Amino acid sequence: MLGPLLPSQARAQASTQPWPKYHRIVSLKPNLTEILFALGVGDALVGVTTFCDEPPEARKIDKVADYIQPDLEKIVMKRPDLIVTSQENSSKREIFFLKDRGYKVLTLEAEDFGELRKTLSVLGEELGRAERARELIQTLDTELSALKEKVRRLFPEESARPTALFVVGHQPIVVAGGGNIFDEAAPYLGLRNVAGKNRFQYPTYSLEMVMAANPDFILDFSMGSEAQRQEVLKGWARYPALKAVKNGKIFFIDMGKMRVTPRLPRELAKLFEMIHNPVLVPSPPPK
């Protein structure tokens, strides 16, 4: 049996109260959880997914979903007055169930920087945190501009930037094509995505396609264990003709560092320093 439903009177009252407008929020997406904390409403979260690990405080919150499937019974037992989710990872049947029973559900997207700005604005207005949202957006843009300038100083000509293959899976090899956060992030990393013109967001690549692309860097976000990473390295070592293999430019990176949240520009800055020798990055001229 599912637990008690949210009383309509409580919902009506919550909609008219000043901040805090919501006291029991459920988040069904890791980056939305981070955004809620960044907006200063983390204390109101009563349910998150098993993948919500940032900030560390999120790990202590009860889990009511995995990345794809919400647990309706657990959600209802939390008596949420707001549920935030996305189209990407929400089961339509479960979300329809919740909406049909009067729960307020906000479906938001944050898969690129443009959507992140919009989601910050929407949540900021809804949660009474509009000023904080504007601050986060301003900081986001400032940090991205600083990173773009750092890339420009290192590579004045875009054509001089090294090429990279963003790997997100193995057996078969799956890479980041165009229209995703990896492709959008590549210029901020001082890189050109060799698969960026592919019309699929995450196409499958054959070994022949990798060899033909011959990237300067291979950035592997496949999230394997250390043992699996060593096996992947052994596999690549069989192809010394690849520039990334020959020059030791294969990097394994936690997928979580590419989560589209306000901290992403800072993660990109760290990746930039890891990928490019920092001593080669000229300092800005003194003011």
VOBA-1610 file (N, C-alpha, C; in pm, whole numbers, padded with zeros to 5 digits, always signed):
BEGIN
Met+00085-00120+00000Met+00000+00000+00000Met+00089+00125+00000Leu+00051+00220-00086Leu+00122+00346-00085Leu+00078+00429+00034Gly+00165+00515+00081Gly+00135+00593+00200Gly+00037+00704+00172Pro+00015+00790+00269Pro-00084+00897+00257Pro-00045+00997+00150Leu-00147+01053+00085Leu-00125+01154-00016Leu-00110+01291+00049Leu-00050+01383-00026Leu-00035+01519+00025Leu-00171+01587+00030Pro-00215+01636+00143Pro-00346+01700+00152Pro-00351+01825+00066Ser-00464+01845+00000Ser-00479+01959-00089Ser-00469+02091-00013Gln-00518+02091+00111Gln-00511+02215+00189Gln-00366+02254+00216Ala-00284+02154+00245Ala-00143+02182+00272Ala-00075+02234+00147Arg-00114+02179+00031Arg-00056+02226-00094Arg-00093+02371-00120Ala-00218+02403-00097Ala-00264+02540-00121Ala-00192+02637-00028Gln-00176+02595+00098Gln-00107+02681+00193Gln+00038+02700+00153Ala+00104+02587+00107Ala+00245+02597+00070Ala+00265+02692-00045Ser+00165+02700-00136Ser+00181+02784-00254Ser+00170+02932-00221Thr+00117+02967-00104Thr+00099+03108-00071Thr+00196+03156+00037Gln+00267+03064+00098Gln+00359+03104+00205Gln+00482+03172+00148Pro+00539+03268+00221Pro+00669+03322+00181Pro+00776+03217+00205Trp+00899+03248+00161Trp+01010+03153+00182Trp+01023+03119+00330Pro+01045+02989+00366Pro+01056+02878+00272Pro+00920+02829+00220Lys+00908+02832+00090Lys+00782+02793+00027Lys+00763+02643+00032Tyr+00874+02569+00020Tyr+00868+02422+00023Tyr+00957+02372+00137His+00905+02273+00205His+00976+02217+00320His+01020+02073+00299Arg+00961+02006+00201Arg+00990+01864+00179Arg+01004+01840+00027Ile+01129+01851-00020Ile+01157+01841-00163Ile+01220+01706-00195Val+01176+01646-00305Val+01237+01524-00358Val+01303+01559-00491Ser+01428+01518-00508Ser+01501+01540-00633Ser+01531+01405-00697Leu+01498+01394-00826Leu+01516+01267-00897Leu+01626+01275-01003Lys+01720+01367-00983Lys+01833+01379-01076Lys+01953+01433-01000Pro+02072+01370-01013Pro+02189+01417-00939Pro+02223+01563-00960Asn+02219+01612-01086Asn+02257+01752-01103Asn+02152+01848-01049Leu+02024+01806-01049Leu+01922+01890-00987Leu+01942+01897-00835Thr+01985+01786-00776Thr+02015+01787-00633Thr+02125+01888-00602Glu+02232+01885-00682Glu+02340+01981-00663Glu+02292+02125-00679Ile+02208+02146-00779Ile+02156+02281-00803Ile+02075+02329-00684Leu+01994+02240-00627Leu+01914+02278-00510Leu+02004+02316-00393Phe+02110+02242-00372Phe+02205+02278-00266Phe+02270+02412-00297Ala+02308+02433-00423Ala+02372+02559-00461Ala+02279+02678-00438Leu+02150+02655-00454Leu+02052+02761-00432Leu+02023+02782-00283Gly+02076+02695-00200Gly+02061+02712-00055Gly+01940+02645+00005Val+01883+02544-00064Val+01764+02477-00010Val+01791+02329+00017Gly+01917+02293+00033Gly+01952+02153+00059Gly+01886+02098+00183Asp+01864+02182+00284Asp+01803+02135+00408Asp+01659+02089+00388Ala+01596+02133+00280Ala+01457+02094+00254Ala+01446+01961+00181Leu+01558+01905+00135Leu+01554+01779+00061Leu+01527+01662+00156Val+01429+01581+00119Val+01396+01464+00200Val+01414+01334+00123Gly+01441+01342-00008Gly+01460+01223-00089Gly+01539+01255-00214Val+01638+01169-00247Val+01721+01187-00365Val+01745+01050-00430Thr+01829+01048-00534Thr+01859+00921-00600Thr+01985+00858-00542Thr+02009+00733-00577Thr+02128+00663-00531Thr+02255+00722-00591Phe+02242+00802-00697Phe+02358+00863-00761Phe+02383+01006-00713Cys+02302+01056-00623Cys+02320+01192-00572Cys+02431+01191-00465Asp+02553+01223-00508Asp+02668+01214-00418Asp+02739+01347-00396Glu+02689+01452-00457Glu+02748+01586-00439Glu+02637+01686-00413Pro+02661+01777-00316Pro+02773+01780-00222Pro+02765+01660-00126Pro+02868+01639-00044Pro+02868+01522+00044Pro+02744+01510+00131Glu+02682+01622+00165Glu+02561+01617+00248Glu+02449+01540+00180Ala+02450+01536+00047Ala+02344+01467-00027Ala+02347+01316-00004Arg+02463+01264+00031Arg+02477+01119+00051Arg+02401+01072+00175Lys+02372+01164+00265Lys+02304+01128+00390Lys+02151+01130+00376Ile+02102+01180+00265Ile+01957+01193+00245Ile+01899+01060+00196Asp+01780+01027+00242Asp+01717+00901+00205Asp+01704+00887+00053Lys+01727+00765+00005Lys+01722+00738-00138Lys+01582+00689-00177Val+01525+00754-00279Val+01389+00720-00323Val+01386+00682-00471Ala+01503+00669-00534Ala+01509+00634-00677Ala+01652+00596-00712Asp+01666+00518-00821Asp+01797+00506-00881Asp+01804+00610-00992Tyr+01895+00596-01086Tyr+01909+00703-01187Tyr+01788+00710-01279Ile+01724+00595-01302Ile+01615+00590-01400Ile+01478+00571-01335Gln+01471+00483-01236Gln+01341+00440-01186Gln+01309+00498-01048Pro+01205+00581-01037Pro+01163+00629-00905Pro+01086+00519-00830Asp+01099+00517-00699Asp+01025+00425-00614Asp+00905+00501-00559Leu+00787+00476-00617Leu+00669+00553-00580Leu+00636+00545-00432Glu+00644+00428-00377Glu+00607+00412-00236Glu+00697+00495-00146Lys+00828+00491-00173Lys+00921+00570-00092Lys+00897+00719-00110Ile+00868+00760-00233Ile+00843+00903-00258Ile+00719+00949-00182Val+00610+00874-00194Val+00485+00914-00129Val+00501+00916+00022Met+00576+00822+00078Met+00596+00819+00222Met+00673+00942+00273Lys+00743+01007+00184Lys+00816+01129+00223Lys+00725+01252+00228Arg+00601+01240+00181Arg+00504+01350+00180Arg+00563+01478+00120Pro+00621+01469-00001Pro+00686+01588-00058Pro+00586+01695-00098Asp+00626+01820-00083Asp+00545+01930-00136Asp+00602+01980-00269Leu+00719+01925-00311Leu+00773+01954-00442Leu+00862+01838-00486Ile+00846+01797-00612Ile+00931+01694-00672Ile+00995+01755-00796Val+01128+01750-00805Val+01197+01801-00924Val+01260+01684-00998Thr+01244+01684-01129Thr+01291+01573-01210Thr+01323+01623-01349Ser+01360+01530-01439Ser+01388+01565-01578Ser+01324+01462-01669Gln+01311+01497-01795Gln+01256+01403-01893Gln+01349+01285-01910Glu+01479+01309-01899Glu+01578+01207-01932Glu+01566+01083-01845Asn+01547+01103-01715Asn+01557+00987-01626Asn+01429+00956-01551Ser+01317+01012-01595Ser+01193+00989-01522Ser+01100+00898-01600Ser+01045+00800-01530Ser+00944+00714-01590Ser+00814+00793-01602Lys+00761+00803-01722Lys+00641+00883-01743Lys+00524+00830-01661Arg+00517+00700-01647Arg+00405+00642-01572Arg+00408+00687-01427Glu+00527+00682-01365Glu+00537+00722-01225Glu+00512+00872-01207Ile+00563+00951-01299Ile+00542+01096-01287Ile+00395+01130-01308Phe+00329+01063-01402Phe+00186+01085-01422Phe+00109+01048-01296Phe+00147+00938-01232Phe+00082+00894-01108Phe+00091+01003-01002Leu+00211+01060-00986Leu+00231+01161-00883Leu+00153+01289-00915Lys+00157+01331-01039Lys+00082+01451-01077Lys-00068+01430-01062Asp-00113+01311-01099Asp-00256+01281-01093Asp-00308+01285-00951Arg-00221+01260-00855Arg-00262+01260-00716Arg-00230+01392-00647Gly-00198+01492-00725Gly-00188+01626-00670Gly-00051+01671-00627Tyr+00050+01589-00648Tyr+00185+01632-00612Tyr+00238+01732-00713Lys+00305+01834-00666Lys+00365+01931-00756Lys+00495+01875-00810Val+00504+01863-00942Val+00623+01809-01008Val+00676+01912-01106Leu+00802+01949-01091Leu+00869+02036-01187Leu+00963+01952-01271Thr+00942+01952-01402Thr+01029+01880-01493Thr+01124+01979-01558Leu+01252+01965-01528Leu+01353+02060-01571Leu+01468+01988-01640Glu+01534+02058-01729Glu+01649+02001-01799Glu+01774+02082-01767Ala+01886+02013-01758Ala+02015+02080-01738Ala+02123+01993-01799Glu+02117+01979-01932Glu+02213+01895-02002Glu+02319+01976-02075Asp+02305+02107-02077Asp+02409+02194-02134Asp+02404+02326-02058Phe+02495+02417-02091Phe+02504+02542-02015Phe+02380+02628-02032Gly+02323+02629-02151Gly+02202+02706-02172Gly+02087+02657-02086Glu+02068+02525-02081Glu+01962+02468-01998Glu+01992+02489-01851Leu+02119+02486-01813Leu+02156+02510-01673Leu+02114+02650-01630Arg+02141+02749-01714Arg+02101+02886-01680Arg+01950+02895-01664Lys+01877+02835-01756Lys+01731+02840-01751Lys+01678+02770-01626Thr+01732+02653-01594Thr+01687+02578-01477Thr+01717+02654-01349Leu+01834+02718-01341Leu+01866+02799-01224Leu+01765+02911-01208Ser+01729+02976-01318Ser+01633+03086-01312Ser+01496+03038-01268Val+01449+02927-01328Val+01316+02874-01295Val+01310+02832-01149Leu+01409+02757-01104Leu+01409+02713-00964Leu+01427+02830-00869Gly+01511+02925-00909Gly+01531+03043-00824Gly+01401+03117-00800Glu+01321+03136-00904Glu+01191+03202-00890Glu+01096+03117-00807Glu+01091+02989-00835Glu+00996+02901-00767Glu+01027+02887-00619Leu+01154+02889-00585Leu+01195+02863-00447Leu+01221+02991-00367Gly+01197+03106-00428Gly+01226+03229-00357Gly+01374+03257-00345Arg+01450+03207-00440Arg+01596+03223-00440Arg+01642+03288-00571Ala+01564+03381-00623Ala+01594+03443-00752Ala+01728+03515-00751Glu+01757+03588-00642Glu+01883+03662-00636Glu+02001+03566-00633Arg+01988+03458-00556Arg+02095+03358-00551Arg+02114+03294-00689Ala+02006+03269-00760Ala+02015+03211-00895Ala+02091+03304-00988Arg+02062+03434-00979Arg+02131+03530-01065Arg+02280+03534-01032Glu+02314+03523-00905Glu+02455+03521-00865Glu+02525+03398-00923Leu+02458+03283-00917Leu+02517+03160-00970Leu+02538+03169-01121Ile+02442+03227-01190Ile+02454+03241-01336Ile+02568+03336-01371Gln+02578+03446-01295Gln+02686+03542-01320Gln+02822+03477-01296Thr+02834+03401-01188Thr+02960+03331-01158Thr+02991+03229-01267Leu+02890+03156-01311Leu+02907+03058-01419Leu+02966+03125-01543Asp+02906+03236-01583Asp+02951+03304-01704Asp+03091+03363-01687Thr+03119+03414-01568Thr+03252+03471-01543Thr+03360+03363-01550Glu+03332+03247-01490Glu+03429+03138-01490Glu+03449+03081-01630Leu+03341+03072-01707Leu+03354+03022-01844Leu+03433+03120-01930Ser+03410+03248-01910Ser+03485+03350-01986Ser+03633+03344-01952Ala+03666+03324-01824Ala+03806+03316-01783Ala+03872+03193-01845Leu+03799+03084-01851Leu+03854+02962-01909Leu+03873+02979-02060Lys+03779+03044-02124Lys+03790+03070-02269Lys+03913+03157-02297Glu+03938+03254-02211Glu+04055+03340-02229Glu+04184+03261-02210Lys+04184+03170-02115Lys+04303+03088-02092Lys+04332+03002-02216Val+04227+02947-02275Val+04243+02868-02397Val+04295+02955-02510Arg+04239+03075-02522Arg+04281+03166-02631Arg+04429+03200-02620Arg+04478+03220-02496Arg+04619+03252-02477Arg+04708+03135-02517Leu+04664+03014-02488Leu+04745+02897-02520Leu+04734+02862-02667Phe+04614+02877-02724Phe+04591+02842-02865Phe+04521+02959-02935Pro+04596+03061-02977Pro+04533+03177-03043Pro+04449+03137-03164Glu+04492+03032-03235Glu+04417+02983-03350Glu+04343+02855-03311Glu+04213+02853-03338Glu+04133+02736-03303Glu+04186+02610-03370Ser+04236+02624-03492Ser+04286+02508-03565Ser+04410+02447-03500Ala+04474+02522-03409Ala+04594+02471-03343Ala+04561+02385-03221Arg+04436+02388-03179Arg+04399+02308-03062Arg+04410+02159-03093Pro+04460+02080-02999Pro+04469+01936-03022Pro+04331+01873-03030Thr+04326+01757-03093Thr+04199+01684-03107Thr+04183+01584-02993Ala+04059+01551-02964Ala+04033+01457-02854Ala+03914+01369-02887Leu+03920+01247-02837Leu+03808+01154-02844Leu+03754+01137-02702Phe+03627+01167-02683Phe+03564+01154-02552Phe+03493+01018-02547Val+03551+00925-02473Val+03497+00789-02466Val+03407+00777-02344Val+03285+00726-02364Val+03192+00710-02252Val+03152+00563-02231Gly+03203+00473-02315Gly+03171+00331-02297Gly+03262+00244-02381His+03272+00117-02341His+03353+00019-02412His+03269-00104-02441Gln+03317-00179-02542Gln+03253-00306-02580Gln+03103-00291-02608Pro+03065-00217-02710Pro+03149-00149-02807Pro+03195-00012-02756Ile+03285+00049-02831Ile+03332+00183-02797Ile+03221+00283-02826Val+03183+00360-02726Val+03082+00465-02742Val+03150+00597-02710Val+03130+00694-02798Val+03198+00822-02783Val+03096+00936-02781Ala+03141+01052-02741Ala+03056+01171-02743Ala+03061+01234-02882Gly+02945+01236-02947Gly+02936+01302-03076Gly+02903+01449-03058Gly+02812+01502-03138Gly+02773+01641-03125Gly+02649+01658-03040Gly+02627+01781-02993Gly+02504+01811-02922Gly+02496+01759-02780Asn+02609+01747-02712Asn+02608+01704-02572Asn+02708+01788-02494Ile+02713+01768-02363Ile+02797+01853-02279Ile+02945+01832-02306Phe+02985+01713-02348Phe+03127+01689-02379Phe+03170+01774-02499Asp+03086+01774-02601Asp+03116+01852-02721Asp+03115+02001-02689Glu+03021+02045-02606Glu+03015+02186-02567Glu+03135+02225-02482Ala+03183+02131-02401Ala+03295+02160-02310Ala+03430+02159-02381Ala+03440+02089-02494Ala+03569+02072-02560Ala+03643+02205-02583Pro+03579+02310-02635Pro+03653+02436-02655Pro+03706+02496-02525Tyr+03633+02476-02415Tyr+03679+02528-02286Tyr+03798+02448-02232Leu+03819+02330-02287Leu+03932+02247-02249Leu+04049+02266-02346Gly+04032+02354-02444Gly+04136+02373-02543Gly+04148+02255-02636Leu+04036+02190-02667Leu+04035+02070-02750Leu+03932+02081-02862Arg+03949+01996-02962Arg+03849+01980-03068Arg+03799+01836-03065Asn+03671+01821-03053Asn+03610+01688-03046Asn+03610+01626-03185Val+03684+01516-03203Val+03696+01455-03336Val+03564+01396-03383Ala+03473+01367-03289Ala+03343+01312-03326Ala+03233+01417-03320Gly+03270+01543-03306Gly+03173+01649-03284Gly+03076+01672-03398Lys+03113+01632-03518Lys+03024+01652-03633Lys+02928+01535-03653Asn+02941+01432-03570Asn+02850+01319-03581Asn+02710+01361-03538Arg+02609+01325-03615Arg+02473+01371-03585Arg+02413+01300-03464Phe+02475+01190-03421Phe+02428+01122-03301Phe+02503+01175-03179Gln+02430+01188-03068Gln+02495+01240-02948Gln+02600+01145-02895Tyr+02571+01015-02897Tyr+02665+00916-02845Tyr+02675+00798-02941Pro+02748+00817-03051Pro+02759+00710-03150Pro+02854+00600-03107Thr+02836+00484-03167Thr+02929+00373-03151Thr+03042+00389-03253Tyr+03164+00372-03207Tyr+03280+00385-03294Tyr+03350+00250-03306Ser+03386+00216-03428Ser+03469+00097-03449Ser+03614+00136-03425Leu+03698+00035-03408Leu+03841+00062-03390Leu+03897+00132-03514Glu+03845+00094-03631Glu+03891+00158-03755Glu+03858+00307-03755Met+03744+00344-03701Met+03705+00485-03694Met+03796+00561-03597Val+03832+00496-03487Val+03924+00559-03391Val+04060+00580-03457Met+04106+00478-03527Met+04236+00489-03594Met+04235+00599-03698Ala+04123+00610-03772Ala+04114+00712-03876Ala+04111+00852-03814Ala+04044+00867-03701Ala+04038+00997-03633Ala+04173+01033-03572Asn+04244+00930-03521Asn+04378+00946-03464Asn+04389+01068-03373Pro+04313+01071-03263Pro+04311+01191-03177Pro+04442+01211-03100Asp+04469+01336-03068Asp+04585+01367-02985Asp+04563+01322-02841Phe+04438+01326-02796Phe+04403+01286-02661Phe+04286+01188-02664Ile+04285+01096-02571Ile+04167+01013-02546Ile+04127+01038-02402Leu+04007+01093-02383Leu+03954+01118-02249Leu+03847+01014-02222Asp+03874+00927-02127Asp+03787+00812-02102Asp+03703+00836-01977Phe+03571+00847-01996Phe+03477+00871-01887Phe+03391+00747-01859Ser+03441+00630-01893Ser+03357+00508-01888Ser+03334+00454-01748Met+03396+00511-01646Met+03363+00481-01506Met+03395+00338-01465Gly+03496+00280-01522Gly+03535+00145-01482Gly+03619+00144-01356Ser+03643+00025-01303Ser+03730+00010-01186Ser+03875+00027-01228Glu+03964+00032-01131Glu+04106+00048-01162Glu+04155-00070-01246Ala+04110-00191-01212Ala+04149-00310-01288Ala+04100-00299-01432Gln+03977-00252-01448Gln+03922-00236-01583Gln+03999-00130-01660Arg+04039-00025-01592Arg+04116+00080-01659Arg+04250+00025-01709Gln+04313-00059-01628Gln+04440-00119-01670Gln+04421-00207-01793Glu+04308-00277-01798Glu+04279-00359-01916Glu+04257-00272-02039Val+04188-00160-02019Val+04166-00067-02131Val+04299-00014-02182Leu+04388+00022-02090Leu+04520+00072-02129Leu+04597-00033-02207Lys+04590-00158-02162Lys+04657-00267-02234Lys+04601-00280-02375Gly+04468-00261-02385Gly+04405-00268-02516Gly+04454-00158-02609Trp+04459-00035-02558Trp+04507+00075-02640Trp+04655+00058-02676Ala+04732-00002-02587Ala+04876-00018-02610Ala+04906-00103-02733Arg+04808-00179-02778Arg+04828-00260-02898Arg+04826-00176-03025Tyr+04796-00045-03009Tyr+04786+00042-03127Tyr+04877+00164-03109Pro+05008+00140-03109Pro+05103+00249-03083Pro+05102+00357-03191Ala+05039+00329-03305Ala+05032+00431-03410Ala+04939+00546-03372Leu+04848+00521-03278Leu+04759+00628-03231Leu+04841+00733-03157Lys+04823+00859-03194Lys+04900+00966-03130Lys+04878+00969-02979Ala+04753+00949-02935Ala+04725+00953-02791Ala+04797+00842-02717Val+04813+00727-02781Val+04884+00614-02720Val+05034+00642-02721Lys+05085+00681-02834Lys+05229+00704-02849Lys+05280+00811-02753Asn+05197+00913-02731Asn+05240+01026-02646Asn+05191+01018-02503Gly+05128+00906-02467Gly+05081+00890-02329Gly+04973+00988-02290Lys+04881+01017-02383Lys+04776+01115-02360Lys+04638+01050-02347Ile+04632+00944-02270Ile+04504+00880-02238Ile+04474+00911-02091Phe+04359+00974-02067Phe+04322+01014-01932Phe+04190+00949-01894Phe+04185+00894-01774Phe+04061+00840-01719Phe+04002+00944-01623Ile+03877+00980-01645Ile+03816+01090-01571Ile+03680+01045-01518Asp+03652+01078-01394Asp+03524+01046-01332Asp+03412+01119-01407Met+03312+01043-01450Met+03199+01102-01522Met+03131+01212-01441Gly+03133+01198-01309Gly+03070+01297-01223Gly+03126+01437-01238Lys+03250+01446-01286Lys+03311+01578-01305Lys+03249+01655-01421Met+03174+01584-01506Met+03108+01649-01619Met+02960+01674-01591Arg+02918+01657-01469Arg+02779+01682-01433Arg+02748+01831-01454Val+02637+01859-01519Val+02604+01998-01553Val+02543+02066-01431Thr+02628+02133-01357Thr+02590+02204-01235Thr+02673+02333-01230Pro+02648+02421-01133Pro+02728+02544-01124Pro+02877+02519-01102Arg+02916+02401-01055Arg+03059+02376-01032Arg+03132+02328-01158Leu+03059+02302-01267Leu+03123+02246-01386Leu+03238+02331-01440Pro+03226+02464-01448Pro+03342+02540-01497Pro+03468+02517-01415Arg+03454+02501-01284Arg+03572+02475-01200Arg+03630+02337-01227Glu+03544+02240-01256Glu+03592+02107-01292Glu+03663+02112-01426Leu+03610+02190-01520Leu+03675+02203-01650Leu+03811+02270-01636Ala+03821+02367-01546Ala+03950+02433-01523Ala+04054+02333-01472Lys+04011+02243-01383Lys+04103+02139-01332Lys+04144+02044-01444Leu+04048+02006-01528Leu+04079+01917-01639Leu+04174+01985-01738Phe+04153+02114-01760Phe+04242+02190-01849Phe+04386+02181-01798Glu+04404+02203-01668Glu+04539+02198-01610Glu+04597+02058-01619Met+04513+01955-01607Met+04561+01818-01614Met+04602+01782-01757Ile+04521+01827-01854Ile+04544+01791-01994Ile+04663+01864-02053His+04673+01993-02024His+04780+02076-02080His+04882+02107-01972Asn+05007+02101-02008Asn+05112+02132-01912Asn+05094+02276-01866Pro+05066+02299-01739Pro+05035+02436-01694Pro+05147+02535-01716Val+05274+02487-01723Val+05384+02582-01741Val+05380+02642-01881Leu+05304+02581-01972Leu+05295+02634-02107Leu+05189+02742-02119Val+05107+02756-02015Val+05000+02855-02020Val+05054+02989-01975Pro+05064+03086-02066Pro+05119+03216-02026Pro+05030+03289-01928Ser+05091+03359-01838Ser+05015+03438-01743Ser+04961+03561-01812Pro+04847+03611-01766Pro+04794+03734-01825Pro+04888+03849-01797Pro+04891+03949-01883Pro+04980+04063-01859Pro+04939+04138-01734Pro+05035+04194-01659Pro+05001+04267-01537Pro+04916+04390-01569Lys+04824+04419-01478Lys+04737+04535-01497Lys+04805+04662-01445
//
